[in-house]
Amino acid sequence: MNNFSQLKIILSLVISLVLYGIVGFMTEGWSFADSVYMTIITISTVGYNEVHELSTMGRWHVIVLILSSLGSVAYAFSYVTQKLLETRYFFRRKMERSIEKLEHHFIVAGYGRMGKKICSILQKNNKKYVVIDKNEQSDDSPRKHELYYLVGDVTDDGILTKAGVSRAKGLVTVVDSVSDNVYCTLTARSLNDSLFIVSRSVSERGTANLLRAGADKVINPYDAGGACYGANIVETFSS
């Protein structure tokens, strides 16, 4: 069943429910305006307060209307959910096909604050890149900004292969775990000997492990930040 047919069914159900509700309340002797009002608040379940006294048949009419509206809402909800899932699936497949065509691009492993900053710099310099992170972005930013974004474990050679590591120019590993950075570096190096790898470390031991794993350059953000602060202080008070 195509999208147009499903939309027609949903609209037909809604219109039928409204007409059924209005006619049913009018048979109770209510005015058209009161019948419309009662039908809408019954279907929408925003609250319930009888406008006029209902007969036994009128109460049965309300019961049928409520049950029918619940079924229609459930159908409409399943339709919307299906469309959302299909949209995400087609976007993901389109993105994966686009990644397969990339060459001499960069891979950013980790999409935290540092990863986002790196992506921003790559974007400004018109560099092609793929992001790998274990978390799905709740704000849907990858699709909004047409970002090549893969959800997965950076230590998994499968996700690195999907990101095109064998065709990539460089890799930046900036996940929080040093061990994950080391394993990602080691795996990437085994898949691409010529790959330029920059890794993040917060300790001397981590730096040594990353260099042994095959990183070309290791950056400690605390050392870099401290050096920047120190240089600014010296420059300020030496003038």
C-alpha positions as CSV (number, residue, x, y, z in Angstrom):
1,M,0.0,0.0,0.0
2,N,1.5,3.3,-1.1
3,N,1.7,6.5,1.1
4,F,-1.3,8.2,-0.6
5,S,-3.6,5.2,0.0
6,Q,-2.6,5.1,3.7
7,L,-3.2,8.8,4.0
8,K,-6.6,8.4,2.4
9,I,-7.5,5.7,4.9
10,I,-6.5,7.9,7.9
11,L,-8.4,10.9,6.6
12,S,-11.5,8.7,5.8
13,L,-11.4,7.3,9.3
14,V,-11.2,10.7,10.9
15,I,-14.0,12.2,8.8
16,S,-16.2,9.1,9.4
17,L,-15.6,9.3,13.2
18,V,-16.5,13.0,13.2
19,L,-19.6,12.5,11.2
20,Y,-20.6,9.5,13.3
21,G,-20.1,11.5,16.5
22,I,-22.1,14.5,15.3
23,V,-25.0,12.5,13.9
24,G,-25.2,10.4,17.1
25,F,-25.3,13.4,19.4
26,M,-27.8,15.2,17.2
27,T,-30.2,12.2,17.5
28,E,-30.1,13.0,21.2
29,G,-31.8,16.3,20.4
30,W,-28.6,18.4,20.7
31,S,-27.8,21.3,18.5
32,F,-25.2,21.0,15.7
33,A,-22.7,23.2,17.6
34,D,-23.0,21.1,20.8
35,S,-22.7,17.9,18.8
36,V,-19.5,19.1,17.1
37,Y,-18.1,20.2,20.4
38,M,-18.9,17.0,22.2
39,T,-17.5,14.9,19.3
40,I,-14.2,16.8,19.2
41,I,-13.5,16.6,22.9
42,T,-14.5,12.9,22.9
43,I,-12.2,12.0,20.0
44,S,-9.3,14.2,21.2
45,T,-9.6,12.9,24.8
46,V,-8.6,16.4,26.1
47,G,-11.2,16.2,28.8
48,Y,-14.7,15.0,29.3
49,N,-17.8,16.9,30.5
50,E,-21.2,16.2,29.1
51,V,-22.9,19.2,27.5
52,H,-26.3,17.7,28.1
53,E,-27.8,14.7,29.8
54,L,-27.3,11.5,27.7
55,S,-29.8,8.7,27.3
56,T,-28.7,5.0,27.6
57,M,-28.3,4.9,23.8
58,G,-26.4,8.1,23.9
59,R,-23.9,6.6,26.4
60,W,-23.4,3.6,24.2
61,H,-22.8,6.0,21.3
62,V,-20.0,7.7,23.4
63,I,-18.5,4.3,24.2
64,V,-18.3,3.3,20.5
65,L,-17.0,6.7,19.6
66,I,-14.2,6.5,22.2
67,L,-13.2,2.9,21.2
68,S,-13.2,3.8,17.5
69,S,-11.1,6.9,18.1
70,L,-8.5,4.9,20.1
71,G,-8.2,2.4,17.2
72,S,-7.9,5.2,14.7
73,V,-5.2,7.0,16.8
74,A,-3.3,3.8,17.1
75,Y,-3.4,3.2,13.4
76,A,-2.3,6.8,12.7
77,F,0.5,6.5,15.2
78,S,1.8,3.3,13.7
79,Y,1.7,5.0,10.3
80,V,3.7,8.0,11.5
81,T,6.2,5.7,13.3
82,Q,6.6,3.6,10.1
83,K,7.3,6.7,8.0
84,L,9.9,8.0,10.5
85,L,11.7,4.7,10.5
86,E,11.6,4.5,6.7
87,T,12.9,8.1,6.4
88,R,15.8,7.3,8.8
89,Y,16.6,4.0,6.9
90,F,16.6,5.7,3.5
91,F,18.8,8.5,4.8
92,R,21.2,6.0,6.3
93,R,21.4,4.0,3.2
94,K,21.9,7.1,1.0
95,M,24.6,8.3,3.4
96,E,26.4,4.9,3.4
97,R,26.4,4.9,-0.5
98,S,27.9,8.4,-0.5
99,I,30.6,7.3,2.0
100,E,31.5,4.4,-0.3
101,K,32.4,7.0,-3.0
102,L,34.7,9.1,-0.7
103,E,38.5,9.1,-1.2
104,H,41.3,11.0,0.6
105,H,38.8,12.1,3.3
106,F,39.2,12.3,7.0
107,I,37.6,10.2,9.8
108,V,36.8,11.7,13.2
109,A,36.4,9.0,15.9
110,G,34.3,10.5,18.7
111,Y,31.7,13.3,18.4
112,G,32.1,15.0,21.8
113,R,33.0,18.6,22.3
114,M,36.5,18.1,20.9
115,G,35.2,16.0,18.0
116,K,32.6,18.7,17.1
117,K,35.2,21.4,17.1
118,I,37.4,19.3,14.8
119,C,34.5,18.8,12.4
120,S,33.8,22.5,12.5
121,I,37.3,23.2,11.4
122,L,37.2,20.6,8.7
123,Q,33.9,22.0,7.5
124,K,35.3,25.5,7.3
125,N,38.2,24.3,5.2
126,N,36.0,22.3,2.8
127,K,37.4,18.9,3.8
128,K,35.4,15.8,3.4
129,Y,35.1,13.7,6.6
130,V,33.1,10.9,8.3
131,V,32.2,10.9,11.9
132,I,32.1,7.7,14.0
133,D,30.4,7.7,17.4
134,K,28.7,5.2,19.6
135,N,25.7,7.5,20.3
136,E,22.9,8.4,18.0
137,Q,22.4,12.2,17.9
138,S,19.1,13.0,19.6
139,D,18.8,16.4,17.8
140,D,19.0,14.8,14.4
141,S,21.8,17.1,13.5
142,P,23.6,14.7,11.1
143,R,20.6,14.7,8.7
144,K,20.0,18.4,9.1
145,H,23.6,19.3,8.3
146,E,24.1,16.4,5.8
147,L,26.8,15.1,8.0
148,Y,28.4,11.7,7.2
149,Y,27.7,10.1,10.6
150,L,28.1,6.4,11.5
151,V,26.8,5.0,14.8
152,G,29.1,2.3,16.1
153,D,32.2,1.3,18.2
154,V,35.4,3.0,17.0
155,T,37.3,-0.1,18.0
156,D,35.3,-2.2,15.5
157,D,37.2,-2.8,12.2
158,G,33.8,-3.2,10.5
159,I,32.7,0.4,11.3
160,L,36.2,1.7,10.3
161,T,35.9,-0.2,7.0
162,K,32.4,1.3,6.5
163,A,33.9,4.7,7.1
164,G,36.3,4.1,4.2
165,V,39.5,3.9,6.3
166,S,41.4,2.2,3.5
167,R,40.7,5.2,1.2
168,A,41.1,7.9,3.9
169,K,43.8,10.5,4.2
170,G,43.7,10.9,7.9
171,L,42.1,9.8,11.2
172,V,41.5,11.7,14.4
173,T,40.7,9.7,17.5
174,V,39.2,11.8,20.3
175,V,37.0,9.4,22.2
176,D,37.1,9.7,26.0
177,S,38.6,6.3,26.6
178,V,42.4,6.1,26.1
179,S,42.2,2.3,25.5
180,D,39.6,2.8,22.8
181,N,41.8,5.4,21.2
182,V,44.7,3.0,21.3
183,Y,42.7,0.1,19.8
184,C,41.1,2.3,17.2
185,T,44.6,3.5,16.2
186,L,46.0,0.0,16.1
187,T,43.1,-1.3,14.0
188,A,43.2,1.7,11.6
189,R,46.9,1.3,11.1
190,S,46.5,-2.3,10.2
191,L,43.9,-1.4,7.6
192,N,45.8,1.5,6.0
193,D,49.6,1.9,6.3
194,S,49.7,5.3,4.8
195,L,47.0,6.8,7.0
196,F,48.0,9.9,9.0
197,I,46.7,9.3,12.5
198,V,46.3,12.0,15.2
199,S,45.2,10.7,18.7
200,R,44.1,12.2,22.0
201,S,45.8,11.3,25.2
202,V,45.6,12.6,28.8
203,S,48.8,10.9,30.2
204,E,52.4,10.1,29.2
205,R,51.7,6.4,29.4
206,G,48.7,6.8,27.0
207,T,50.8,8.8,24.7
208,A,53.5,6.1,24.6
209,N,50.9,3.4,23.9
210,L,49.3,5.4,21.1
211,L,52.7,6.0,19.4
212,R,53.4,2.3,19.7
213,A,50.0,1.5,18.2
214,G,50.8,3.6,15.1
215,A,49.7,7.1,15.8
216,D,51.7,9.8,13.9
217,K,50.9,12.5,16.4
218,V,49.5,12.5,19.9
219,I,48.0,15.6,21.5
220,N,47.3,16.0,25.2
221,P,44.6,18.7,25.5
222,Y,45.7,19.6,29.0
223,D,49.3,20.1,27.9
224,A,48.2,22.1,24.9
225,G,45.7,24.2,27.0
226,G,48.2,24.8,29.7
227,A,50.8,25.9,27.2
228,C,48.3,28.3,25.6
229,Y,47.4,29.8,29.0
230,G,51.0,30.1,30.1
231,A,52.0,31.8,26.8
232,N,49.1,34.3,27.2
233,I,50.1,35.1,30.8
234,V,53.8,35.6,29.9
235,E,52.9,37.7,26.9
236,T,50.4,39.9,28.9
237,F,52.8,40.7,31.8
238,S,56.0,41.0,29.8
239,S,54.8,44.0,27.8
